[in-house]
Amino acid sequence: MMLIVAAELQDLPETVLDALHALYNASFPALRTDRAALKKRLGIGSGSQVLIHYGAGGLPVGFAVVRQNALLLLCVQPEYRNRGIGSALLERAEALMRPYGRAVLGHAQDTYIFPGVPMDGGPDAHAFFEKRGYRYIWTAYDMTLDLTAYTHRPELDCKDPALTTRMRLDTPEDRANAGACSAQIESFGGYFAYLPDILLAEWNGEIIGGCGVHPENCFYTEAFPETSTFGPLGVLEAYRNRGVGMRLCQDALDRLKAGGVKRIYIGYTWLEDWYGKLGAKRCIDYWMGEKEL
């Protein structure tokens, strides 16, 4: 077997991309996706690097994707596991991440396949990384919500007349204001500046939060067909704990349901109880880990 490095997507033949897609789906059956979605999400060709471990037959049996100091993906064909392939891939991946001083499992600043290590394979799915020096940080979740069973719960909403919600207009002023707001919101707030469909929360006309409501399929298209993505959702800290976020969330859900969406996928969250009030169910856990290099 040999290990090769491909820094750009165009370096890889289409047959290899097909094989990597099949390998991904075989490795993560609960999070299967289509080829086009995987290619887009990986961000290969704009800074991501691919490490491929080829088998004796000339086909990939394992691969990893690194983006800056993030290990976006590491998977090995199930029948080839426990042969040192994953260890070899991780060693090479860490060499690429070493200049940053720290390796993060799952999420880069601008893209991710998984937030961390998906635990759908069992509660010890993280053991491979833990044995190699990665330490646990926290647990993230993905959730789904059946919109056919969902009904708006007005008792959870902020009732202050100063609060209004509206879809963002595609104007330079709206984008600038949403961008200024997003800069003050940690985590995914930065997406407000450029996502195409954002429901804005305004307090006396000032943008204080937003929620993505674009009714496109969620990333895991083959595991969750006909399921729309949802979010990100964020509210400025000064306006939290008064029902602003819940009003924004429910108004966004109402719009999606009215548009014919039947199920949504809430990715990379820690608000299980909060979304649970609306009927959302936890479907995947992620072990969030990192390592000093």
N, C-alpha and C positions, 0 to 999 in steps of 0.2 A: 504494500500500500504506500501511497505517497500523499503528502499534504501540499496543496498549492494555494496561492493567494491571488485573488482577483480584486483589484481596487475599484474598478468601474463595471457597471452592469453590461456595457457593450463588449467587455472582454469575454463574456460568457455566451456560448452558443445557446440557441433557443432550446435545444434538446437537454442541455444541462439545467436550464431554468425549469423546464418541465419536470426533471428529476428532483430538483430541490423542492418544488411545490408538492410533489407526491410524497417526498420524505417528510416534509413538515406535517402534512395531514396524517401520515401514518404515526408520527411521533405524538401528536396532540389531537386525538380523535374527538375530544369534547370541544375543541376550538378550531374546527376545520374552516378553511376559507377557500376562495377561488384564486386562481393564478394571478389575475390582474390586480386584485386587492392586495395580495401578498407583495407583489413587485412594487406597487405604489407605496405601501406602508413602510417597507424596509428603507426607502430612501436611497437605494443603491444608485450610484452614479452622481451623487451630490454630497459625498463625504463618508459614506459607509464603506466598509471593507468586508469582503467575503472570504472566509477560509473554508476550503472544501477538502474533505478526506475521501479519496477515491478508493474503491475496492478493486479486487483483482480483475473483475470483469469490465473495468473502465467506467463504472457508474458511481455517483456519489453515495457513500454510506453514512456520511455525517457532514454537517456544516455548521459554521458559526458566523454571525454578523456582528461587527464592532462598529460603533459610531462614537468617535471621540473616546470618552471614558466609560461608555455604556456597552454592556454585552446585550445586544438586542435579542439575540437568539442563539441557542445551542441545542442541536438535536442530532440524534443518532438513530439509524434504522433499528427498530426493536430487536431483530435477530442478530445484530452486530454489537449489541451492548455488552458491557463487562469484558471488553477486549482492549481497553486502553485508548480507544478512539476519542471518547469524550475528554479524557485527561489531556491527550495530545492537542486537541482543538483548544481547550481552555488555556493551556500553557502558551500557545501561540497568540491567542486573543489577549492574554494578560501582557504579553510583550508589546503589543500594539497600544495598550492602555497605560502602560507604565509611565510614560512621560507626564501623564496627568496626576500621578501619585495615588489615584484611587480608582477602583473598579466598582461600577454600580450594575446590579443585575436588573435587566429589563427595560428601563426607560432612559432615553436620551432627553435632551432639553426640548427637542422639536418633533420627536416621533417615538413610537414604541409598538411592539407587537403584544407584549404582556407587560403589566406594571412591574412584575417581579417573577418569581418562579411559580408557575401554575401548579396548584395542588390537586388537580383532578386525577392525577395518577396515584394518589394515596397521600396520607399524612406525612410520609417521610420522603416526599419527592425532592425536598431541599437538601437531603443528607449528602448528596454528591458535592454540593458547594460548601456545606458546613464543614465537611472533612478536609476541604482544601482552603480553609482559613476565612471563609466568608461568615460574617456575623449578622444575626437577625436584627432588623431595625423595627419593623412593625408589620401588620397584616392589612392588605388591601383586598377589596372585594369587587366583583362584578355582580350586577343585579338585573333582573328582568321585571317588567310590569305589563300585565295584561290589560290593555286599554278597553277591551270590550266589557270588563268587569269594573273598571274604574269609574268613580263618580266624584265630582268636585266636592271637597269638604270646606265650605266657606268659614266654618268656625276656626279653622287653622290659619286663615289669612289675616294680614294686617288690614284694619278697617280705616286707617287714617286717610282722609280725602287728599292729603298731600301726595300720596302714592298713586301713580298711574303706570300702566305698562303699554308699550306700543312696539310694533316692528320697526327696526332700524331702517331708515331710508338710505339709499345708496348715494349719499352726498359726502363731499370732503369734510363738512362740518360735523356730521354725525359720526363719521369714522374717526375723526380727531378726538371728539368728545368720548367716544367709546374706548379709544386707545388710551386716553388720559385716565379714564376710570380703571381700565384693566391693569394699568401699570401699578395701581395701588392694591390690587387683589393678588394674593399669593397663588401659587400653583398654576391653574389653567386659565387665569384671567386674561393672559396675553392673547388668547385665541379670539377675544371679542373684536380685536382690531381688524381682522380679515375674514372671519367666517361669513359666508354669504347671507345666512338667515339667522338674525339675532333678535330675540325679544328683549327689549330694554326695560329696565325698571327706573322710573324717574321720581324724584322727590322735589316737588315744586319746580319741575322742569329741569332739574339737574340729574344727569345720569349717575345712578348709584349702583348699578348691577346689570347683569344680562344672563341670557340663557340661549344656547343654540337649539334651534327647532327645525333644522333642515331634515326633511323626511327621507333621507337616503338610508340604504341598508347598513346595518352595523357591519363592522369589519369581518366578523366570523360568519360569513354569508352561508356557508354550507352546513354549519352546525346550528345556526339560528336563521333559517330562511324567513323572508317576509317580516323581518324585525328591523325597525328603524333605530338609528343612533339617537342619542339624547345628550344634550349638554355641549360643552361644560356650563355649569351654573355657578355664579359667584355674586356676592353682595359686599359692598364696602363694610369694613368692620364696625364702623360707627352706627350702622343701620341693622345690625344683626340682632337676633333674639327678640324680635318684635313682629314676626310673621311676614316680613318683606320677602325673604327667600321662598317661603311656602306659597305666597301669592304669585310670585314670578314663576315658580315651578308649575303650579296648577294651571295658570293661564297658558303656559307653553303646552302642557299636556292636553288642554281643551282644544287648542288649535290643531295639534297633531291628530287627535281623535276625530275632530270635525273634518279633517282632510282624508279620512279613511284609514289611518294607521291603526293597526290592531295590537301591536306589541312593540315595546321599546326596550333597548338595551342600555343600561346605565353602567358605563365602564369606569374602572379605576376610582373607586369611592371608598370612604370609611364611614359613611352616614347610613348604616344599615337601619337603625331605629327610625331615623328621620324619613327616609324614603319608604320604610315599612309602614308608616302611618297611611300611606296612599295605596298600599297593597303590593309593593315591590318585594320580590323574593331574591335572596342571595343565591347565586348559581355557581360561582367559582371563587376560591380563595387564592391569594398570592402571597408567598413568602418574600418579603422585601429585605434584601441583603446587600452588603457591600464589603469591600476588602481594601485595606491600605496596601499599596504596592511599593 
